[in-house]
Amino acid sequence: MQKTILFDLDGTLIDSTEAILESFKKSFKHFGKEVPKEQEILVQIGHPLFDMFVNLGVPKEQAGNFVTAYKENYRKIHTKKTVLLPKAKEAVELARKSGAKLGVVTTKTGKYSIELLEHFGIFSHFGCLIGSEDVQKHKPHPEPIFKALNLLNVSKSNKVYMVGDTCMDMLAAENAGIEGIAVEFKYAHKNMLKKCSNVIKSGVFEAVEHILNN
């Protein structure tokens, strides 16, 4: 049976921590607000930008302006200050070579996600990309996964996996009725991942190997 693998982006395939932190800092400074500590920002990664700002203390009625300021800076630096995670390209190529269908499900803006994956030369391997603007409800709601499977013309009764680095990814997989494979990254500690996933791998290449061997 053909397998389908959906990947989260930040912390799973790419590391855009530098670009994210810089853009948050500039957004807060632009509005004369105290910049949160880096760790406070990092633990929010995986949420939509609007929610991240609200969770960091920005009033809801002002959060949209902060998001706009963030994106103004991010679009200038995202390709320069983002890197592929170790063996991420090899993982995607291995999965594609196996005949698996591949998709990306992220709360990152789709436009920037596509630009980054094109920049790294791997976007063509994916049959779909679901970004924050493509859904009404974000992970851990299953809507992004269901939309990806629909675009890939895949039934969730098939062998479908979600690879991600946060419990939001794992809960989205559970809510969608597919298997979640967690990967370790600095946005969520292993002890946290143990609460939401039975399978935790050191990186995305190891996750793909696990999927292909099971």
Order of alpha helices (4+ residues) and beta strands (2+ residues): beta-beta-alpha-alpha-alpha-alpha-beta-alpha-beta-alpha-beta-alpha-beta-alpha-beta-alpha-beta-alpha
